[in-house]
Amino acid sequence: MEAGAPSARSRALAVLRVRSRALAVGLLPAALAVVLVAARATGRLAGEPWPAVTLVVCVVAAIVLLVGGAFAAVVLRASPAVTPTVPLSEAAAPDLYRLVRDLADRMDVPPPSAIALTPDCDSWLEDRSHAAHRRGAARVFGAAAGAVGPESEPGAAPVLVIGSPFLWWMRVAELRAVLAPVVAGTGPSAHPDIADARGFVRGLDAAVDVGGRRGLGWIAPPARLLLRLCRTDAAEMERGVAAAASERAQGVDYGLRIVAQEQVGLAYAGWDRLLTRVALPAWRMGRWPAHLDAGVVSALTELSRRDRLAEGFTSRLGERPACDLLEQPGLIDEATSLLAARLFHGGPAEAGPDWSPVDWAAYPEEVVDRKWRTEAARLHAALDALAAPAGLPGGPSGSPAPAATVPPAAPAAPAAPSGSVGPAARPGSSGAAGAAGAAGPATLAAADSSSPGADAFAGPTLERVLGYLTDLGGECAAGEALAGRITGELAREERAAGPAARAGKARGADAVPLFPLQPPRSGRDLLADHVTAMVCCAAVDSAGATPGLDWLDGPVLLVGGDRRSDLAPRVLCLIEEGNPEPLRDWLSALGVRPEKPVRLV
């Protein structure tokens, strides 16, 4: 017997003792009422005040039994939480099922009842034997319905949940070594005491959730109390189960498991970068990469090339990948990719006109270029709002201002000599009064100052952005105002999207918990993204650059097929210091013409 098994069973009995004591407390008034009624019937408690006492105790017992029965029914019938997964039938992955059963036979434990995939870098066993789970098995997403098929009906054994990135990055032998201790957990899970204790804890947890509904708030306090009473024993029980499973799995591929665990850490790092840098920009514009798991191989290969600690890991790629254990890996990859979009972004459950898949080959053109031009358009809309004259749409309220006297797009002109006109007064810039015939330097004394002039009607040029953000006073007030305007505009766009665009976030039978990938971003970060997008659009339109995809960093600018990674510090210099010269030098070296209009979405 494994060392952890006796500890797990003793802790399970401790959890069950909490349940027994709670039941005893609920039955105590009824037992007392039975004693009083029997004593009254036999004449042992004659006279006052025993009739009144017996009546009161009987009433209290009836109320306690009624409340306790209702609470017990909620605990027994409430559906415990189930991790959203993509079910994998045996017909869709016969080799994988065969591998798992072979592991179970070698360790002399029951095989899992079914296999499911999750878009995460983890694997575990999940009990889905509750009646509610049998009535409504997890649905299959999108185009994978024909390949994956319905989930096998859970039986006594738990379901094996496997992280989908493991199947694409790990080799078959590595996956076998990693799954061995997980599959070994079915042995302790089959013990009746451990199974009963787990069911009791899951029922209490589900009852707490039910207590959040209207009219059922009284259920949550006793459920939380019982959870606190058995929390320590339940945690120690799970540690004992894990220890017993680990000890039983030591005889199966133990040496290879040490190497495979390094791949788990590497897979987690690459998967996180792929989601936050590559998938998230696409999700935000209504597109979802349809083959995230295949993309993680490219991301991890690139990470292995860049990271000195990961050198040599790519030499394994010549061995058989674990995704070969699937019959149709492409369709299953698409299903898990859609589930990832739902879990981490709240997208709809099915593809549609505003929620369509995108292949990696089309990602630069359909996501990167569109993202840049959308952000550039938002940036210029914010500039229009800040520079619009009083009384006009987008400008501050007040008396009507005279109409601007400048043409919609100022003609290109060379930069003024030093000392005559400041950078903010260059033709086409936000503060340029020169195009309107005014003389002298134009400075931004206040970020949200509104002066009728060329800025409200200037075309979408990079020169306009450079001129507006150039700060002669060194206070960077213009950047603060522009960042605030962009932040507000993004918030308005999200509110205007309406419930249809946030279907995945709504509560209901098809809802999933939302795990956002990034916290809310600051206005300064958003402004940097928008200025960078404007620069990239100008480079694409006037210097022959192209949008590209970096597997670890997401959208990138390619010049002559090579990635330009030296743009970010120059944009930050413009935003944080109001100094455009480093960026102007970069643009000049690339052949970008800031005064040339940029195509927007």
Number of C-alpha atoms within 10 A of each C-alpha: 8 15 14 21 22 16 19 28 22 17 25 27 19 19 27 22 14 18 18 12 11 15 14 12 13 18 16 15 20 20 15 15 22 16 13 21 19 13 15 16 11 10 10 10 16 12 9 8 9 15 15 10 13 20 14 13 20 20 15 15 21 15 14 18 17 13 15 18 14 13 19 17 13 19 24 19 15 21 20 22 13 13 12 19 22 31 28 25 18 20 13 20 20 14 16 22 21 13 16 18 17 14 23 21 13 14 21 13 20 21 23 26 18 21 25 23 25 22 26 17 18 17 19 15 20 17 22 23 17 18 13 13 17 15 9 10 16 18 16 23 22 17 16 19 16 13 21 26 17 17 19 17 15 20 15 16 21 24 25 22 23 24 18 24 29 29 24 23 28 24 21 20 16 23 24 23 23 26 19 25 25 19 28 30 26 26 21 25 24 16 14 12 20 24 17 17 25 20 18 21 22 20 24 27 21 21 28 24 19 20 18 13 11 8 9 13 13 15 24 20 13 16 22 14 12 18 20 11 14 21 14 13 21 23 14 17 27 21 17 24 27 20 20 24 27 19 17 22 24 16 12 17 15 15 11 15 21 13 13 20 15 12 22 19 12 18 25 18 17 23 24 18 20 24 23 17 18 25 25 21 18 23 22 14 15 19 25 28 26 24 22 29 27 20 22 26 22 18 25 27 21 17 23 18 15 11 11 9 10 17 13 10 16 16 9 12 13 8 11 13 19 21 25 16 19 22 18 16 22 17 21 31 25 23 29 29 26 28 27 24 25 26 21 21 22 23 27 23 20 15 17 11 8 12 18 16 20 17 14 17 9 12 22 21 15 16 27 24 22 20 22 24 21 17 23 30 20 20 25 25 18 22 25 20 21 24 27 25 27 18 14 18 11 17 20 17 11 10 10 10 13 12 10 17 13 19 14 14 19 20 11 14 10 8 12 13 9 8 8 11 18 21 28 26 27 27 27 35 28 30 29 30 24 21 21 15 9 12 13 12 17 20 19 22 14 12 19 19 15 18 19 21 25 28 30 26 21 25 22 24 24 26 25 27 23 28 26 27 29 29 27 17 12 11 16 22 21 21 25 18 19 25 23 16 22 23 19 14 16 13 11 11 10 12 12 10 10 10 11 12 17 16 17 23 20 16 10 9 7 13 17 21 16 16 12 13 13 10 6 7 9 11 19 19 13 18 24 19 19 24 25 21 26 28 27 26 29 28 25 20 17 17 16 14 22 22 24 21 22 17 23 22 13 21 22 21 27 19 17 10 11 12 16 13 10 10 16 14 12 19 23 21 15 23 26 19 18 24 22 21 15 15 21 18 12 14 18 12 9 15 13 22 19 22 23 19 20 22 15 16 13
